[in-house]
Amino acid sequence: MSNVRHFRTLEDVSPQEMISLLDLAIKIKKNPENYRESCKYKTLGMLFAKTSTRTRVSFEVGMFQMGGHAVFLDWGKTNFTLAKFEDEVAVLARYCDILMARVFEQDYITRMASASRVPVINGLSDEYHPVQSLADILTIKEKFGSLDGVTVAYVGDGNNVCHSLIWACSYAGVKCRISTPRDYNVHVPLPQNSYTWHEAPEDAVDGADVIYTDTWISMGQETETKARQKVFRSFQVNADLMTHASSRAIFMHCLPAHRGYEVSDEVFDGPQSMVFDQAENRLYTEKALILKLLGIEAW
């Protein structure tokens, strides 16, 4: 199992490998017919402890479009609720060529990779969302033609999406600013000097090219809803906040969005919004990731 490549966080790839992966995603997006049999007879096992729309559909469709197959497993309706976690993972690895999991604690991804003899992809954990950050960087590159000189401003909760976005920006050479309430700042190790924190959202957004936000209440935090809505009220991305950004600025959100909370309808539905292009790009970056991890395409 020591030679198996996993994608637990962006630390599992180098900056050069991430850029290579994005280049492959662009090729796949431009000429999907060239990859229709790339995963013929390959199976992706998908384990979900959390609900999902984009992650499940993009991975499942991606495998189908490359000639492979995906198996959906709802954690609560499998024997993951009964048996030792590592035992169930080992069985899945005997059936499937590659695994993906959407879980709560990152530790499950770590343990899954240790127990699996096939590649494991982190489809989301409470600490990281690396597959999302790949689509984020691809979207930014598409919209500006280059990543040179781009500044990203993330406003809201210092959560899993924020953590992986900072990593990806660091790898891509993109300047990253964040603005979060002090008690809701980032809380995992991140690359040194990879971002700047700003107390006021306006300062983070000032002249930025990409304005990014995410939900204030992630899955598992529902009991904190009222408290979080009060704390984050001044961190809403709205038309007024967008006036502080660059004239070419775009708006991004990993979805699902809670309209009227972290983002106003005016911004979400406005001409600067790239949220659906961003969501679509999950399909191509995940295809590229699968091909790289399976060794079908070289890093």
N, C-alpha and C positions, 0 to 999 in steps of 0.2 A: 504493500500500500504506500510505501515511501515515495514511489515514482509517480503517484497519481497527483494531478493538478486539481486543486479545489479553488473555489471563489467564495471564501468566507467573508472577506472584506477586500478593499482595494489593495491592502498590503500584500495580497497574494499575487499581484502582478506588479511589474515595474512601470514607470511612466511611459517608457518606450513601448511596452507591451499593450498598455491601454490605448495609445495612439494607433498602434497596429490593429487592434480590435475595432476601433472606430472606423479606420480606413476600410476594413473588411465589411463593416455594416453598411457603409456607403455603397460599396460594390454590390452587396446583396439587394439593397433598396433599388438601385438602378437597373439591375438585371436579375430579378428573382428566379427567372427560368433556368439560369445557370446552376442553381443550387437545389433543383427539384428532387434530386435523388441522392443528395449529399448524406442524408441520414436514413437511407433505405435500410429497413430491418432493425433500426435502432429504436430503443424505448426509453422515454424519460419518465421516471417516477416522481410524482408531485405530492408532497405532504403538506397539508394545510391545518395549522392550529388556529389561524386567524381567517376571517372572511376575506374575499378578494373578488375583484372584477378584472382589472388590467393584468395583474400577475398571472392569474389562471388562464385567461383567454389568450394573452400574447404568447405564453410558453406553449400552450396546447396547439394554437394555430401555427406557431412557428415550426414545431415538430412535424405537423401534418404537411405543411407547405414544402418541407425538405424531405418528404417521403418517409418520415418516421411516425412514431405513435407516442402518445402521452397517456399516462394513467393517473387519474385524480384520486387522492386519498384524503378523506376528511378525518383528521386525527381522532375526533370523538366517536367516530363510527368504525374504528379499526381496533385491533388488539394492542395498539400503542397505549391504550388506556389500561391494559392488563399486564403486559409483559415488560421485561427489562428493555429499556429504550434501545440500547446497543444491539440486543438480539434481533429486534424488529428491523433495525437499519441493516444489519448484516444480511438478513433474508432479502430485503428489497434489492440490495446490491448484487445478489445472486440472480435476480430476475431482470434487472434493468441495467442499461448501459451508462446512465447518468441520473443523478437525483437532484431535486430542488425542494427546498422547504421554506415555508413561511411560518415563523414561530414567534414566541414571546421572548424569552431570554436568549441572548447570543450564545450562551453556553450550550444550548441544544445543537447549534450549528457546529460548534467546536467538537462536541462529542460525536455528532453524526459523521463528520469528516474522519475522525479517528477510527470509527467502526466500519467505514465503507471502503470497499476495494475499487469503487468507481468514483468519478468526480462528483463533488457536492457543490451546489450553488445556493448561496444565501438569497432567497427570494424576498426577505425582509425579516428583521429582528427588531427588538426594542431599541437596540443600540445603533444598528446600521441598516442602510438600504442601498447596497452598492449597485444593483442592477438598474435602479432608478437613476443614479448619478451618471451612468454611461449614456442613457438616453438624453439626460440633461445637457451634457457636453456636446453630444452630436447635434442637438437642436440649436445650441448656441453657434456652433461652427457653421451649420447650414444657413442661419439667418444673417450672419455677418461675413461669411465667406472665409474667415480666418479667426483664430483665437487670439491673435496678437493685439495687445492693447485693450482687451475687453475687461470690464470690471463688473462683477456680479455682486448684488446686494441682497442678502437674505434677511427677511424681517419676520419675526414671530418666535416660535418655540425652538429652543436649541435641542432638537430631537434627532432621531435616526436619519431622516432625510438631510437635515442640516449637516450632520457629521460626515456623511458620505459625499455631500456636495463639496464640502471644504477639501476633503481628500482629492476628489476629482479635479477641482480647480487648481490645486497645488501641482498635481501631475501634469496638467495641461498648460501651466504657466499663466493662468488666469487670476487676476487680482480678486480677492474675495473679502467682502465686508459683511458683518452680521450685526443685527440689532435685536436683542432679546431682553426681556426683563431680567434683572440681576439674578433672581432666584431660579430662573429657567434657562440659564446659559448652557452652552455645550458642556458635556460631562464625560467625555472619553478622551484618551490620548490622541492627539492630532499632530500632523507634521509641524515642526518648528517654524514659526513666522508665516504660517499658511493663511492667516486671516487677521483682520482687525475688528475689535468689538466697539460698537458705538451705542451709547445709552439712548440717544434720540434717533428714531427711525429716519428722520429727515437728513441727519448727518451721514448715515450709512448709504442712503439713496442718492445723495448729492452727486450729480453727474454720472451716475452708474448707467450701464448699458443693459443690464438684466436685473429686473426686480422679481424676486422669488419669495413665495410664502407657502405655508402648509397649514393644515388644521391645528388649532390650539389644543384640541382634545384627541389624543391618539387612542387606539383600541387598548382597553385596560385602564383608562383614566376617567371613565365616565362619572365616577363619584366626585371628581374634582371639577365638573363642568361649570357650576356657578362661580366658583372661586377663580377659575382660569379665565372665564369670560370677563370678569371684572378686571383682573390684572392685565390682560392683553388688549383691552379696549382701545388704547391709544396706538396699537401696533397694526391696525387694519390698513391694508393696501387699498387706497381709494384714489379718486381722481386728484385730490389735493396733493397726496403724497407723490403721485406720479409726476407732478409738475416739477419736482426737484430733480428728476432723473434727466439723463441725456435726451436730446431731441430724437435720437434713434432708438430709444429704450424699448424693450419688449417685456411683457409680463409672463411669468411662468408659475405653474402650480402642479404638483405631482398627482393631485386628485385622490380621492374625492374631495370636492370643495364644499365648504359650509358658507354659502353665499350670505352676505350680510354680517358675517363675523370676520374671518381673516381677510376677506376680499369683498369689495362691493360689486354689485351686478354691473355697474358702469365699466369697471376695469375688466372684469371677467369676460364680458361680452364685447368689449371694445376692440378697436383695430390693432392695438398693441399686444393683445392676448395671443399666445402661442400654445395654449394648454392642450389643444387637441393634436397639433403637430407633435408636441412633446410626448403625448400618450402613444401616438402611432409609432414613434421611434423606439419604443420599448421592444416592438416586434423585431426590428432589424438588429439592434444591439444584442438582444438575447439569442437570436439565430447565430450571430457571429461568435458570441461567447460559447455556445454549445459546440460549434465547429472547432473552436480553438481547444477547448477542454478535452474533446474527444480525439484530438490529434488529427482531425480530418484536414484542418488548415494549420499551417505553421504559425507560431508566435512571431 
